[in-house]
Amino acid sequence: MTDVLIGETPLTLDHVVTVARGRAGADHADYLGDPVRVIVSDGAWERVRASRTIIEDLAHDTVAHYGVSTGFGALATRHIPVEKRKELQRSLIRSHAAGSGPEVEREVVRALMLLRIQTLASGRTGVRETTLRAYVGILNAGITPVVHEYGSLGCSGDLAPLAHCALALMGEGPVRDASGELTTAAAALASAGIEPADLAEKEGLALINGTDGMLGMLCMAIADLRALVTTADIAAAMSVEGLLGTDDVFAADLQALRPQPGQAKSAENMRKVLADSPIRDSHRDPGACTRVQDAYSLRCAPQVAGAVRDTIDHAARVAGWELASAIDNPVVTRDGRVESNGNFHGAPVAYVLDFLAIAAADLASISERRTDRFLDKARSHGLPPFLADDPGVDSGLMIAQYTAAGLVSEMKRLAAPASVDSIPSSAMQEDHVSMGWGAARKLRRSVAALQQVLAIELLTAARGIQLRAPLESSPVSGAVIVALNDLADTAPGPDRFLAVDIAGACQAVADGSVVVAAERVAGQLH
């Protein structure tokens, strides 16, 4: 992806993820890859200048206008004289930069800033051109304001996180420079040749009224979960193979009897992974196989993963609508009115963030059940207990399942929805809030946990398949095992330091190595 142009068409999910993480992608959330520059279109600059003229006209009106010549929230009834309005803007940002707790990841802050820039460039907020240019300059310079874990109720938007970014725009507060070093905003802006913004009427509100934090995290979660649900299909198919299950139930005509789109895609992925498997062929004769049906965790894998796929697609539609939005309060309408509104309420985003956490937890749950089947001699169809080399002396992968179970249990707790909670604020003016930021924060933890659960299943399935020797795996499974072995040791054998292998498998999941290896043989997967 080259430079990202803002102002002509809405940003896409890919735009958000790439600007947040860098062109080369991020190995972890605190590293910025090769940065992508953001450019505001000429047409957007014209709209910004036009809407600013409207705000400046209202600033001299004898009638009070919310956010232009009044206080904010529950203090909106006070008319602010002209000589105190710059002080009002500075006070708004300083008081709202009230976050607490650990820093959030750099990619989250960059996504938040990008999305706020898009809204500022819409011509619906009334900010000055100089303010927007400074904000764009900070993002392009790789300067990342320090934003904290707690402080947003998701209404009126992500106030505290956005206020910390606005504080840096004013040349105040701590930031991370392009190399990740902690410094002051004043020093970082000076080094980048950026003049701090001296905020004027309405600009304070325009900088902090938006769903940008929760939306940015939603975009990244969708991207990550799309990769993980494909990985889950690969892992499930390898488990079916290693547990001597059948692929007959994944037939296209059986899936078509229930035309759920995600289910069909997952079943097709699993058919591709299991194609030409000598292990599967070894028990294809009905007379040689005494089992009538596989367990649900094998047989119903496409139904569960498919439902996750459809949930992701729904979340992506909601994200797309939100990416096409211009959220501020008050807002400058296309016909030049300045109107209060409630578009900053995060409910639409919060709901799908919670929905994704539920889907992710269930995908991890079914994965862990497949892992457990490999380790139980009574259910693994001939494999040694815990896939151990010398059971009793060796514990094999026994405790890897404990780790997966602990992660799944955590994910189930994280699946409890944040959006059903609401704690009134601002002297009951803001008496119903979305908690969308909290929903996004817990989803990020859930996505990270899902990566680890799937990695453990892959590690287990790889060892189980290799224990079926001299029978060979399917070509796709074999390629995945080779890719895993570049970062971990999946081979059967005496006990070894297992955390190292789990970490290597996690890396292979997170960096896409598993999917790439599968697609080299199977062709493109869904």
SEMAR-816113 format. One record per residue (C-alpha): residue in three letters; x, y, z. Coordinates in steps of 0.001 Angstrom, whole numbers, always signed. Layout:
! residues N
PT / type / X / Y / Z
PT / Ala / X / Y / Z
...
***
This chain:
! residues 526
PT / type / X / Y / Z
PT / Met / +0 / +0 / +0
PT / Thr / +1288 / +3465 / -912
PT / Asp / +240 / +6743 / +697
PT / Val / -3325 / +6865 / +2000
PT / Leu / -5468 / +9674 / +608
PT / Ile / -8135 / +11063 / +2922
PT / Gly / -11097 / +13149 / +1894
PT / Glu / -12517 / +11640 / -1285
PT / Thr / -13754 / +8194 / -233
PT / Pro / -14084 / +6606 / +3213
PT / Leu / -11132 / +4741 / +4639
PT / Thr / -11227 / +959 / +4362
PT / Leu / -10370 / -1655 / +6957
PT / Asp / -7094 / -2267 / +5143
PT / His / -6223 / +1428 / +5265
PT / Val / -6736 / +1533 / +9016
PT / Val / -4728 / -1618 / +9703
PT / Thr / -1857 / -615 / +7434
PT / Val / -1501 / +2919 / +8782
PT / Ala / -1773 / +1614 / +12335
PT / Arg / +798 / -1146 / +11927
PT / Gly / +2994 / +95 / +9105
PT / Arg / +3451 / -1056 / +5544
PT / Ala / +5569 / -4060 / +6523
PT / Gly / +3176 / -5043 / +9301
PT / Ala / +3927 / -5125 / +12986
PT / Asp / +5614 / -8065 / +14694
PT / His / +3958 / -6855 / +17870
PT / Ala / +1643 / -4014 / +18825
PT / Asp / +4382 / -1673 / +20072
PT / Tyr / +6454 / -1813 / +16884
PT / Leu / +5740 / +420 / +13919
PT / Gly / +6672 / -1121 / +10602
PT / Asp / +7574 / +890 / +7522
PT / Pro / +5133 / +3796 / +7987
PT / Val / +2450 / +4761 / +5493
PT / Arg / +1996 / +8472 / +4904
PT / Val / -1425 / +10097 / +5149
PT / Ile / -2358 / +12823 / +2656
PT / Val / -5468 / +15014 / +2795
PT / Ser / -7050 / +15740 / -594
PT / Asp / -7403 / +19243 / -2027
PT / Gly / -11179 / +18927 / -1937
PT / Ala / -11072 / +18080 / +1749
PT / Trp / -9001 / +21168 / +2505
PT / Glu / -11625 / +23277 / +746
PT / Arg / -14373 / +21742 / +2879
PT / Val / -12332 / +22303 / +6051
PT / Arg / -11882 / +25995 / +5221
PT / Ala / -15567 / +26412 / +4346
PT / Ser / -16820 / +24863 / +7591
PT / Arg / -14361 / +26926 / +9626
PT / Thr / -15860 / +30101 / +8179
PT / Ile / -19269 / +29018 / +9485
PT / Ile / -17883 / +28467 / +13000
PT / Glu / -16098 / +31804 / +13032
PT / Asp / -19298 / +33560 / +12043
PT / Leu / -21105 / +31903 / +14956
PT / Ala / -18312 / +32802 / +17352
PT / His / -19307 / +36473 / +17045
PT / Asp / -23044 / +35812 / +17295
PT / Thr / -24835 / +37244 / +20331
PT / Val / -26791 / +33962 / +20585
PT / Ala / -24950 / +31203 / +22487
PT / His / -23938 / +28168 / +20435
PT / Tyr / -22939 / +24909 / +22125
PT / Gly / -19224 / +24208 / +21928
PT / Val / -18545 / +27524 / +20213
PT / Ser / -19467 / +30046 / +22902
PT / Thr / -20616 / +27811 / +25791
PT / Gly / -19213 / +25333 / +28259
PT / Phe / -19489 / +21594 / +27683
PT / Gly / -21655 / +18704 / +28831
PT / Ala / -23521 / +19556 / +32003
PT / Leu / -21837 / +22995 / +31951
PT / Ala / -23291 / +23903 / +28553
PT / Thr / -25577 / +26542 / +30029
PT / Arg / -22730 / +28960 / +30706
PT / His / -21956 / +31549 / +28019
PT / Ile / -18184 / +32003 / +27638
PT / Pro / -16897 / +35499 / +26729
PT / Val / -14614 / +35834 / +23702
PT / Glu / -11489 / +36558 / +25747
PT / Lys / -11817 / +33236 / +27612
PT / Arg / -12553 / +30918 / +24715
PT / Lys / -8977 / +29853 / +24007
PT / Glu / -8589 / +29122 / +27686
PT / Leu / -11821 / +27119 / +27449
PT / Gln / -10369 / +24926 / +24689
PT / Arg / -7116 / +24300 / +26559
PT / Ser / -9017 / +23535 / +29757
PT / Leu / -11273 / +21086 / +27940
PT / Ile / -8353 / +19081 / +26599
PT / Arg / -6311 / +19144 / +29799
PT / Ser / -9233 / +18116 / +31990
PT / His / -10397 / +15375 / +29643
PT / Ala / -6884 / +13898 / +29298
PT / Ala / -7678 / +11955 / +32458
PT / Gly / -6745 / +8408 / +31462
PT / Ser / -5222 / +5986 / +33921
PT / Gly / -3417 / +2681 / +33904
PT / Pro / -879 / +1225 / +31454
PT / Glu / -238 / +2620 / +27987
PT / Val / -2278 / +1165 / +25182
PT / Glu / -469 / -181 / +22154
PT / Arg / +1020 / +2152 / +19572
PT / Glu / -1078 / +652 / +16790
PT / Val / -4259 / +1491 / +18685
PT / Val / -3253 / +5134 / +19075
PT / Arg / -2263 / +5420 / +15425
PT / Ala / -5573 / +3945 / +14300
PT / Leu / -7430 / +6348 / +16588
PT / Met / -5505 / +9347 / +15223
PT / Leu / -6060 / +8307 / +11604
PT / Leu / -9795 / +8011 / +12109
PT / Arg / -10012 / +11367 / +13871
PT / Ile / -8089 / +12930 / +10975
PT / Gln / -10619 / +11480 / +8542
PT / Thr / -13485 / +13090 / +10458
PT / Leu / -11657 / +16415 / +10803
PT / Ala / -11051 / +16345 / +7039
PT / Ser / -14737 / +15784 / +6320
PT / Gly / -15603 / +19456 / +6679
PT / Arg / -18234 / +18588 / +9271
PT / Thr / -16296 / +19648 / +12404
PT / Gly / -15247 / +23244 / +11817
PT / Val / -11569 / +22917 / +12762
PT / Arg / -8982 / +25237 / +11272
PT / Glu / -6692 / +24087 / +8483
PT / Thr / -3603 / +24717 / +10608
PT / Thr / -4901 / +22427 / +13352
PT / Leu / -5585 / +19572 / +10970
PT / Arg / -2202 / +19993 / +9254
PT / Ala / -476 / +19704 / +12611
PT / Tyr / -2439 / +16555 / +13486
PT / Val / -1535 / +14945 / +10146
PT / Gly / +2083 / +15963 / +10668
PT / Ile / +2222 / +14241 / +14046
PT / Leu / +852 / +10982 / +12631
PT / Asn / +3176 / +11053 / +9620
PT / Ala / +6182 / +11778 / +11837
PT / Gly / +5519 / +8590 / +13802
PT / Ile / +4862 / +10507 / +17019
PT / Thr / +2481 / +8562 / +19260
PT / Pro / +800 / +10258 / +22227
PT / Val / +663 / +8218 / +25422
PT / Val / -2905 / +6969 / +25856
PT / His / -3992 / +4964 / +28887
PT / Glu / -6056 / +1808 / +29345
PT / Tyr / -8892 / +3391 / +31318
PT / Gly / -10837 / +6602 / +30837
PT / Ser / -13329 / +6076 / +28026
PT / Leu / -16976 / +5159 / +28558
PT / Gly / -17607 / +5108 / +24806
PT / Cys / -19860 / +8178 / +24975
PT / Ser / -19467 / +11018 / +24059
PT / Gly / -17092 / +8914 / +22048
PT / Asp / -13631 / +7989 / +23328
PT / Leu / -13170 / +11267 / +25171
PT / Ala / -10130 / +10583 / +27348
PT / Pro / -8049 / +8696 / +24735
PT / Leu / -8732 / +11356 / +22118
PT / Ala / -7985 / +14105 / +24642
PT / His / -4519 / +12650 / +25294
PT / Cys / -3865 / +12884 / +21546
PT / Ala / -5195 / +16451 / +21463
PT / Leu / -2949 / +17313 / +24401
PT / Ala / +72 / +16255 / +22349
PT / Leu / -1239 / +18375 / +19472
PT / Met / -1088 / +21324 / +21877
PT / Gly / +2562 / +20470 / +22611
PT / Glu / +1826 / +19067 / +26059
PT / Gly / +2077 / +15675 / +27745
PT / Pro / +4164 / +12554 / +27057
PT / Val / +4571 / +10891 / +23663
PT / Arg / +6616 / +8152 / +22012
PT / Asp / +8833 / +9322 / +19173
PT / Ala / +9244 / +7428 / +15907
PT / Ser / +11772 / +5076 / +17517
PT / Gly / +9472 / +4373 / +20442
PT / Glu / +11390 / +6423 / +22998
PT / Leu / +9390 / +8247 / +25652
PT / Thr / +9728 / +12024 / +25414
PT / Thr / +7659 / +15169 / +25752
PT / Ala / +5251 / +16341 / +23089
PT / Ala / +7010 / +19710 / +23011
PT / Ala / +10364 / +18105 / +22208
PT / Ala / +8942 / +15647 / +19662
PT / Leu / +6977 / +18310 / +17786
PT / Ala / +9958 / +20652 / +17744
PT / Ser / +12192 / +17886 / +16390
PT / Ala / +9665 / +17199 / +13620
PT / Gly / +9238 / +20889 / +12805
PT / Ile / +5576 / +20912 / +13819
PT / Glu / +4085 / +24000 / +15461
PT / Pro / +1782 / +23099 / +18390
PT / Ala / -1863 / +23986 / +17843
PT / Asp / -3299 / +26990 / +19693
PT / Leu / -6895 / +25827 / +19752
PT / Ala / -9737 / +28184 / +18865
PT / Glu / -13519 / +27993 / +19215
PT / Lys / -15088 / +24552 / +18725
PT / Glu / -11768 / +22803 / +18059
PT / Gly / -11502 / +21146 / +21446
PT / Leu / -14786 / +19330 / +20979
PT / Ala / -13930 / +18396 / +17397
PT / Leu / -10745 / +16710 / +18582
PT / Ile / -12365 / +14457 / +21192
PT / Asn / -15942 / +13641 / +20104
PT / Gly / -15707 / +10352 / +18235
PT / Thr / -15744 / +6555 / +18304
PT / Asp / -12246 / +6431 / +16830
PT / Gly / -10538 / +4317 / +19490
PT / Met / -13107 / +1549 / +19602
PT / Leu / -13488 / +1641 / +15805
PT / Gly / -9738 / +1388 / +15227
PT / Met / -9546 / -1641 / +17511
PT / Leu / -12560 / -3172 / +15752
PT / Cys / -10847 / -2828 / +12364
PT / Met / -7691 / -4541 / +13608
PT / Ala / -9654 / -7287 / +15364
PT / Ile / -11571 / -8040 / +12164
PT / Ala / -8309 / -8349 / +10213
PT / Asp / -6780 / -10609 / +12852
PT / Leu / -9853 / -12796 / +13240
PT / Arg / -10193 / -13280 / +9493
PT / Ala / -6696 / -14762 / +9470
PT / Leu / -7348 / -16806 / +12605
PT / Val / -10578 / -18380 / +11374
PT / Thr / -8683 / -19689 / +8327
PT / Thr / -6004 / -20991 / +10671
PT / Ala / -8751 / -22649 / +12716
PT / Asp / -10004 / -24485 / +9617
PT / Ile / -6485 / -25771 / +8950
PT / Ala / -6034 / -26870 / +12555
PT / Ala / -9438 / -28583 / +12627
PT / Ala / -8721 / -30486 / +9422
PT / Met / -5355 / -31628 / +10757
PT / Ser / -7073 / -32784 / +13946
PT / Val / -9625 / -34747 / +11929
PT / Glu / -6766 / -36364 / +10048
PT / Gly / -4690 / -37145 / +13128
PT / Leu / -7688 / -38531 / +15047
PT / Leu / -8700 / -40799 / +12152
PT / Gly / -11864 / -38848 / +11546
PT / Thr / -13843 / -38649 / +8319
PT / Asp / -13998 / -35862 / +5776
PT / Asp / -17229 / -37232 / +4274
PT / Val / -19300 / -34880 / +6447
PT / Phe / -17606 / -31863 / +4850
PT / Ala / -18970 / -32676 / +1391
PT / Ala / -20270 / -29659 / -484
PT / Asp / -23726 / -31097 / -1060
PT / Leu / -24203 / -31746 / +2661
PT / Gln / -23120 / -28207 / +3483
PT / Ala / -25514 / -26819 / +863
PT / Leu / -28444 / -28281 / +2785
PT / Arg / -27802 / -25491 / +5285
PT / Pro / -26809 / -22485 / +3166
PT / Gln / -24894 / -20548 / +5793
PT / Pro / -22164 / -18828 / +3746
PT / Gly / -19376 / -19050 / +6318
PT / Gln / -20010 / -22736 / +6922
PT / Ala / -19567 / -23540 / +3228
PT / Lys / -16245 / -21678 / +3151
PT / Ser / -14884 / -23434 / +6231
PT / Ala / -15929 / -26854 / +4927
PT / Glu / -14237 / -26146 / +1609
PT / Asn / -11041 / -25160 / +3419
PT / Met / -11112 / -28412 / +5387
PT / Arg / -11663 / -30492 / +2253
PT / Lys / -8626 / -28870 / +680
PT / Val / -6437 / -29554 / +3712
PT / Leu / -7523 / -33211 / +3884
PT / Ala / -7241 / -33882 / +150
PT / Asp / -5070 / -36870 / -827
PT / Ser / -4391 / -37914 / +2771
PT / Pro / -2987 / -41468 / +3056
PT / Ile / -3997 / -41426 / +6729
PT / Arg / -7606 / -40742 / +5754
PT / Asp / -7479 / -43334 / +2982
PT / Ser / -6245 / -45958 / +5450
PT / His / -9634 / -46122 / +7159
PT / Arg / -11960 / -45210 / +4311
PT / Asp / -13272 / -48788 / +3980
PT / Pro / -16530 / -48973 / +6027
PT / Gly / -15646 / -52507 / +7047
PT / Ala / -12393 / -51366 / +8621
PT / Cys / -13893 / -48485 / +10607
PT / Thr / -16230 / -49230 / +13497
PT / Arg / -17171 / -45604 / +14219
PT / Val / -20461 / -44323 / +12846
PT / Gln / -19919 / -40627 / +13585
PT / Asp / -17107 / -38411 / +14806
PT / Ala / -17428 / -36252 / +17903
PT / Tyr / -19003 / -32833 / +17483
PT / Ser / -15693 / -31001 / +17835
PT / Leu / -14597 / -32712 / +14594
PT / Arg / -17852 / -33174 / +12725
PT / Cys / -19259 / -29707 / +13456
PT / Ala / -16044 / -27735 / +12960
PT / Pro / -17325 / -25969 / +9787
PT / Gln / -20579 / -25047 / +11482
PT / Val / -18800 / -23313 / +14359
PT / Ala / -16006 / -21703 / +12359
PT / Gly / -18525 / -20742 / +9691
PT / Ala / -20672 / -18944 / +12241
PT / Val / -17558 / -17087 / +13353
PT / Arg / -16909 / -16097 / +9733
PT / Asp / -20427 / -14727 / +9357
PT / Thr / -20116 / -12819 / +12616
PT / Ile / -16878 / -11255 / +11375
PT / Asp / -18597 / -10250 / +8139
PT / His / -21413 / -8609 / +10091
PT / Ala / -18883 / -6724 / +12197
PT / Ala / -17107 / -5617 / +9022
PT / Arg / -20351 / -4184 / +7644
PT / Val / -20859 / -2185 / +10843
PT / Ala / -17238 / -1021 / +10708
PT / Gly / -17729 / +51 / +7101
PT / Trp / -20729 / +2184 / +8003
PT / Glu / -18782 / +3741 / +10860
PT / Leu / -15783 / +4403 / +8606
PT / Ala / -18113 / +6358 / +6321
PT / Ser / -19298 / +8515 / +9235
PT / Ala / -18336 / +12026 / +10341
PT / Ile / -18886 / +12049 / +14091
PT / Asp / -18759 / +15233 / +16145
PT / Asn / -21019 / +17258 / +18402
PT / Pro / -22057 / +19804 / +17408
PT / Val / -21626 / +19031 / +13740
PT / Val / -21560 / +21329 / +10702
PT / Thr / -24185 / +20025 / +8267
PT / Arg / -23821 / +20083 / +4509
PT / Asp / -26192 / +23050 / +4262
PT / Gly / -24218 / +25044 / +6816
PT / Arg / -26198 / +24494 / +10024
PT / Val / -24402 / +23745 / +13282
PT / Glu / -26446 / +21142 / +15135
PT / Ser / -26162 / +19068 / +18297
PT / Asn / -26652 / +15328 / +17823
PT / Gly / -26020 / +11929 / +19406
PT / Asn / -23918 / +10244 / +16737
PT / Phe / -20987 / +9919 / +19140
PT / His / -22750 / +7121 / +21039
PT / Gly / -20705 / +3959 / +20562
PT / Ala / -23512 / +1376 / +20734
PT / Pro / -23259 / +103 / +17113
PT / Val / -19529 / -515 / +17466
PT / Ala / -19741 / -1792 / +21038
PT / Tyr / -22306 / -4455 / +20176
PT / Val / -20208 / -6063 / +17439
PT / Leu / -17044 / -5863 / +19555
PT / Asp / -18868 / -7898 / +22185
PT / Phe / -20309 / -10231 / +19541
PT / Leu / -16807 / -10957 / +18220
PT / Ala / -15571 / -11790 / +21715
PT / Ile / -18350 / -14384 / +22013
PT / Ala / -17497 / -15894 / +18626
PT / Ala / -13772 / -15969 / +19368
PT / Ala / -14363 / -17714 / +22691
PT / Asp / -16446 / -20421 / +21051
PT / Leu / -13881 / -20962 / +18299
PT / Ala / -11203 / -21397 / +20974
PT / Ser / -13473 / -23701 / +22971
PT / Ile / -13991 / -26168 / +20129
PT / Ser / -10273 / -26041 / +19314
PT / Glu / -9332 / -26951 / +22887
PT / Arg / -11753 / -29912 / +22806
PT / Arg / -9971 / -31293 / +19743
PT / Thr / -6621 / -30888 / +21480
PT / Asp / -7928 / -32785 / +24486
PT / Arg / -9133 / -35703 / +22342
PT / Phe / -5591 / -36280 / +21075
PT / Leu / -4300 / -36666 / +24629
PT / Asp / -6887 / -39141 / +25932
PT / Lys / -5932 / -42720 / +25086
PT / Ala / -9604 / -43727 / +25224
PT / Arg / -10537 / -41256 / +22479
PT / Ser / -7430 / -40847 / +20327
PT / His / -7803 / -44143 / +18421
PT / Gly / -4448 / -45743 / +19038
PT / Leu / -2215 / -42840 / +19994
PT / Pro / -118 / -43016 / +23195
PT / Pro / -1466 / -41239 / +26297
PT / Phe / -794 / -37477 / +26075
PT / Leu / +1217 / -38217 / +22902
PT / Ala / +4090 / -38990 / +25260
PT / Asp / +7210 / -40870 / +24165
PT / Asp / +7350 / -43024 / +27316
PT / Pro / +4057 / -42449 / +29151
PT / Gly / +4615 / -42243 / +32880
PT / Val / +8191 / -41127 / +32468
PT / Asp / +7147 / -38513 / +29926
PT / Ser / +4062 / -36270 / +30236
PT / Gly / +3964 / -35385 / +26550
PT / Leu / +1562 / -32551 / +25783
PT / Met / -519 / -32982 / +28937
PT / Ile / +143 / -29489 / +30285
PT / Ala / -188 / -27828 / +26887
PT / Gln / -3870 / -28723 / +27161
PT / Tyr / -3952 / -27118 / +30616
PT / Thr / -2622 / -23937 / +29048
PT / Ala / -5264 / -24051 / +26327
PT / Ala / -7981 / -24700 / +28921
PT / Gly / -6817 / -21742 / +30997
PT / Leu / -6887 / -19504 / +27944
PT / Val / -10357 / -20666 / +26952
PT / Ser / -11647 / -20060 / +30452
PT / Glu / -10246 / -16531 / +30314
PT / Met / -11879 / -15981 / +26920
PT / Lys / -15238 / -17077 / +28297
PT / Arg / -14932 / -14404 / +30976
PT / Leu / -13929 / -11869 / +28345
PT / Ala / -17037 / -12817 / +26345
PT / Ala / -19268 / -11264 / +29004
PT / Pro / -20545 / -8179 / +27136
PT / Ala / -19344 / -4736 / +28141
PT / Ser / -22074 / -2999 / +26160
PT / Val / -24855 / -4074 / +28521
PT / Asp / -23289 / -1937 / +31247
PT / Ser / -23816 / +1792 / +31633
PT / Ile / -22645 / +4084 / +34437
PT / Pro / -24071 / +7626 / +34193
PT / Ser / -21608 / +10510 / +34048
PT / Ser / -21430 / +14313 / +33720
PT / Ala / -24024 / +14996 / +36404
PT / Met / -26522 / +12695 / +34636
PT / Gln / -26257 / +14589 / +31339
PT / Glu / -24537 / +11532 / +29898
PT / Asp / -26893 / +9056 / +31560
PT / His / -26429 / +6144 / +29118
PT / Val / -23030 / +5176 / +27741
PT / Ser / -21820 / +2371 / +25454
PT / Met / -18670 / +1069 / +27162
PT / Gly / -17384 / +402 / +23640
PT / Trp / -13775 / +1154 / +24542
PT / Gly / -13917 / -1527 / +27246
PT / Ala / -15456 / -3971 / +24770
PT / Ala / -12588 / -3299 / +22364
PT / Arg / -9906 / -3672 / +25014
PT / Lys / -11144 / -7085 / +26131
PT / Leu / -11563 / -8249 / +22523
PT / Arg / -7879 / -7553 / +21922
PT / Arg / -7011 / -9874 / +24814
PT / Ser / -9397 / -12471 / +23452
PT / Val / -7840 / -12362 / +19966
PT / Ala / -4375 / -12860 / +21464
PT / Ala / -5642 / -15816 / +23490
PT / Leu / -7254 / -17394 / +20418
PT / Gln / -3903 / -17298 / +18633
PT / Gln / -2369 / -19304 / +21441
PT / Val / -5185 / -21856 / +21666
PT / Leu / -4997 / -22535 / +17917
PT / Ala / -1205 / -22779 / +18113
PT / Ile / -1510 / -25484 / +20770
PT / Glu / -3999 / -27417 / +18641
PT / Leu / -1676 / -27214 / +15652
PT / Leu / +1270 / -28383 / +17748
PT / Thr / -808 / -31289 / +19065
PT / Ala / -2247 / -32253 / +15684
PT / Ala / +1211 / -32137 / +14086
PT / Arg / +2593 / -34529 / +16680
PT / Gly / -451 / -36803 / +16459
PT / Ile / -187 / -36986 / +12665
PT / Gln / +3511 / -37851 / +12863
PT / Leu / +2730 / -40628 / +15339
PT / Arg / +607 / -42250 / +12616
PT / Ala / +3804 / -43133 / +10712
PT / Pro / +4461 / -44941 / +8455
PT / Leu / +1218 / -43479 / +7122
PT / Glu / +1819 / -40058 / +5613
PT / Ser / -195 / -36909 / +6120
PT / Ser / -2029 / -35006 / +3425
PT / Pro / +259 / -32775 / +1346
PT / Val / -1231 / -29666 / +2973
PT / Ser / -791 / -30970 / +6517
PT / Gly / +2778 / -31938 / +5676
PT / Ala / +3533 / -28419 / +4466
PT / Val / +2059 / -26928 / +7628
PT / Ile / +4138 / -29248 / +9806
PT / Val / +7278 / -28152 / +7976
PT / Ala / +6358 / -24493 / +8552
PT / Leu / +5711 / -25135 / +12236
PT / Asn / +9064 / -26871 / +12551
PT / Asp / +10805 / -23731 / +11350
PT / Leu / +9789 / -22132 / +14660
PT / Ala / +8965 / -25058 / +16950
PT / Asp / +9670 / -28765 / +17337
PT / Thr / +6558 / -30801 / +16601
PT / Ala / +8250 / -34200 / +16342
PT / Pro / +7376 / -36966 / +18818
PT / Gly / +10065 / -37689 / +21374
PT / Pro / +11084 / -37366 / +24999
PT / Asp / +9826 / -34412 / +26996
PT / Arg / +11472 / -31070 / +26333
PT / Phe / +10970 / -27443 / +27382
PT / Leu / +7458 / -27146 / +25993
PT / Ala / +6915 / -23406 / +26412
PT / Val / +9493 / -22776 / +23680
PT / Asp / +7587 / -24926 / +21194
PT / Ile / +4283 / -23294 / +22118
PT / Ala / +5813 / -19846 / +21609
PT / Gly / +7170 / -20882 / +18216
PT / Ala / +3808 / -22255 / +17141
PT / Cys / +2153 / -19035 / +18323
PT / Gln / +4543 / -17048 / +16151
PT / Ala / +3741 / -19239 / +13146
PT / Val / +46 / -18513 / +13677
PT / Ala / +472 / -14797 / +14331
PT / Asp / +2773 / -14077 / +11382
PT / Gly / +665 / -16073 / +8925
PT / Ser / +3226 / -18820 / +8273
PT / Val / +638 / -21556 / +8801
PT / Val / -1811 / -20162 / +6267
PT / Val / +929 / -19361 / +3744
PT / Ala / +2286 / -22904 / +3951
PT / Ala / -1175 / -24407 / +3476
PT / Glu / -1994 / -22176 / +518
PT / Arg / +1237 / -23041 / -1274
PT / Val / -169 / -26533 / -1672
PT / Ala / -3944 / -26111 / -1530
PT / Gly / -4279 / -22835 / -3390
PT / Gln / -6107 / -19881 / -1914
PT / Leu / -8164 / -20602 / +1169
PT / His / -11113 / -18569 / +2379
***
